[in-house]
Amino acid sequence: CAQARLGQPSFPVCRRVEPVERAPTFYSNKQTPMATKRRKVDVECRIFQDTWTEKYFFIQHFGTPTCLICHSSVSVNKEVNIRRHYETKHPKFSEISGQARKHEVHNLKWGL
């Protein structure tokens, strides 16, 4: 330190700082120091529920849930994903209820 060389006392006393030892860094995806296993959707065994057809106008088409109204598919068989699609994209269909709803599902299935 400059003040210590001039013979003047300085507070705090200048000290040499030792380098901090760091944990090794891994850049590959194979192993990380605190690796956690990611959940896989296929392992969770999510099954399409038949009640979702009448509630949300969805059917299972070639293994993926497909909307009967706009023919778009949802990637994961979770009720929250299907409900979100139905409520955001097709809010006017929530007005249909009872026998009219069943009739509309039947007509949309034949249109697919």
BELNORLIN-V870243 format. One record per residue. N is the residue number from 1. RES is the residue in one letter. PHI is phi in whole degrees, 0 to 359 (999 if undefined). OMEGA is omega in whole degrees, 0 to 359 (* if undefined). D_CENTER is the distance of its C-alpha to the mean C-alpha in Angstrom with 2 decimals. Layout:
N	RES	PHI	OMEGA	D_CENTER
N	RES	PHI	OMEGA	D_CENTER
//
This chain:
1	C	999	185	54.13
2	A	293	181	56.70
3	Q	290	180	58.14
4	A	292	179	58.71
5	R	288	181	60.67
6	L	281	178	62.99
7	G	88	179	64.10
8	Q	269	178	62.69
9	P	290	178	60.69
10	S	234	178	57.16
11	F	239	355	54.77
12	P	287	181	52.14
13	V	291	180	53.49
14	C	288	178	51.73
15	R	232	176	50.11
16	R	281	181	48.52
17	V	269	179	44.79
18	E	280	179	43.60
19	P	292	181	40.38
20	V	277	178	37.42
21	E	281	182	36.26
22	R	252	177	32.58
23	A	290	180	30.32
24	P	297	180	30.02
25	T	252	178	27.17
26	F	251	182	25.62
27	Y	255	178	24.27
28	S	268	179	23.35
29	N	279	186	20.08
30	K	286	183	22.22
31	Q	211	175	22.96
32	T	234	182	22.13
33	P	303	181	24.06
34	M	239	183	21.26
35	A	288	174	19.10
36	T	237	180	16.54
37	K	283	177	15.42
38	R	276	178	11.85
39	R	287	177	10.90
40	K	250	183	11.50
41	V	294	182	10.56
42	D	296	183	14.23
43	V	285	186	15.65
44	E	284	175	14.31
45	C	55	177	16.70
46	R	281	185	15.08
47	I	244	177	18.02
48	F	292	179	18.54
49	Q	266	180	20.69
50	D	294	179	23.81
51	T	292	180	23.81
52	W	292	180	20.85
53	T	296	181	23.36
54	E	280	181	25.64
55	K	287	190	23.22
56	Y	236	180	20.75
57	F	59	178	22.78
58	F	240	172	20.51
59	I	230	175	21.94
60	Q	266	184	20.90
61	H	236	184	22.27
62	F	55	174	22.45
63	G	86	179	19.70
64	T	240	177	17.01
65	P	292	184	16.87
66	T	235	180	18.87
67	C	285	178	19.94
68	L	287	185	23.72
69	I	278	185	24.23
70	C	249	177	22.60
71	H	63	175	21.95
72	S	269	182	18.37
73	S	249	177	15.97
74	V	252	189	12.51
75	S	287	186	10.79
76	V	237	178	9.95
77	N	284	176	12.76
78	K	235	182	11.40
79	E	299	181	13.77
80	V	295	179	11.55
81	N	291	180	10.10
82	I	291	179	13.75
83	R	296	179	15.24
84	R	299	178	13.33
85	H	299	182	14.60
86	Y	297	183	17.97
87	E	287	182	18.48
88	T	273	185	17.63
89	K	269	187	19.27
90	H	228	183	22.10
91	P	291	182	23.36
92	K	289	180	26.97
93	F	283	178	26.52
94	S	287	179	26.03
95	E	286	180	29.77
96	I	281	180	30.75
97	S	214	175	31.46
98	G	69	184	33.59
99	Q	293	178	35.54
100	A	297	179	34.69
101	R	294	178	30.97
102	K	298	179	31.86
103	H	296	179	34.15
104	E	294	177	31.54
105	V	298	179	29.09
106	H	300	180	32.05
107	N	296	180	32.97
108	L	291	177	29.49
109	K	296	179	29.33
110	W	290	178	32.65
111	G	283	181	31.53
112	L	280	*	28.74
//
